[in-house]
Amino acid sequence: MSFESLKPSVISILSDAGSRDEKLKNLCQFLSDSVDYYNWVGFYFANHDTKTLHLGPYVGAETDHTVIPFGKGICGQVAVSNQNFVVPDVAAQDNYIACSFTVKSEIVVPLFVNDVNIGQIDIDSHVLDPFTEKDEEFLEFVNLEVAKLF
């Protein structure tokens, strides 16, 4: 699997008919199906008034983390830092919100619209340290395409 080969499908999924949430859910499913170490794929969206993130479309195990305060956990830190955050081993991370004992690593990439961080894509893996610069670059591309929906 090459990330480059996935890009046309990302564009196609986001161009399909349907609501924004349907497109995002289909995108999450595609990413989960296409990258074997993407075990939970979802979006969180920011409410800047309340300084909270709210769970959007996702695929993977159910989560209790439907609202996350800015600064809390990996997602909350990305809401504040506006930077990608790769966690090779969640057990070694102090400010990590445990989702499941099966989650070993995580990557979160912010989603910008008009230079405002409106949310993020969050991916959990059951594998230790699978994420590389290529994942980051690909997910930045994904978010650039997703931003066109807003």
WOCOR-V869278 format. One record per residue. N is the residue number from 1. RES is the residue in one small letter. PSI is psi as a letter, one per 40 degrees, with the letter a starting at -180 (NA if undefined). Layout:
BEGIN
n=<N;N>
res=<RES;RES>
psi=<PSI;PSI>
END
This chain:
BEGIN
n=<1;2;3;4;5;6;7;8;9;10;11;12;13;14;15;16;17;18;19;20;21;22;23;24;25;26;27;28;29;30;31;32;33;34;35;36;37;38;39;40;41;42;43;44;45;46;47;48;49;50;51;52;53;54;55;56;57;58;59;60;61;62;63;64;65;66;67;68;69;70;71;72;73;74;75;76;77;78;79;80;81;82;83;84;85;86;87;88;89;90;91;92;93;94;95;96;97;98;99;100;101;102;103;104;105;106;107;108;109;110;111;112;113;114;115;116;117;118;119;120;121;122;123;124;125;126;127;128;129;130;131;132;133;134;135;136;137;138;139;140;141;142;143;144;145;146;147;148;149;150>
res=<m;s;f;e;s;l;k;p;s;v;i;s;i;l;s;d;a;g;s;r;d;e;k;l;k;n;l;c;q;f;l;s;d;s;v;d;y;y;n;w;v;g;f;y;f;a;n;h;d;t;k;t;l;h;l;g;p;y;v;g;a;e;t;d;h;t;v;i;p;f;g;k;g;i;c;g;q;v;a;v;s;n;q;n;f;v;v;p;d;v;a;a;q;d;n;y;i;a;c;s;f;t;v;k;s;e;i;v;v;p;l;f;v;n;d;v;n;i;g;q;i;d;i;d;s;h;v;l;d;p;f;t;e;k;d;e;e;f;l;e;f;v;n;l;e;v;a;k;l;f>
psi=<h;h;d;d;e;d;d;d;d;d;d;d;d;e;e;i;i;i;i;d;d;d;d;d;d;d;d;d;d;d;d;d;d;d;h;d;e;g;d;h;h;i;i;i;i;i;h;d;d;e;f;i;i;h;h;a;i;i;i;a;i;i;i;e;g;d;h;h;i;h;e;h;a;d;d;d;d;d;d;d;d;f;i;i;h;h;h;d;h;d;d;e;h;d;f;h;h;h;d;i;e;e;h;d;i;i;h;h;h;i;h;h;h;f;e;h;h;e;a;i;h;h;h;i;i;e;i;h;f;e;h;a;d;d;d;d;d;d;d;d;d;d;d;d;d;d;d;e;e;NA>
END
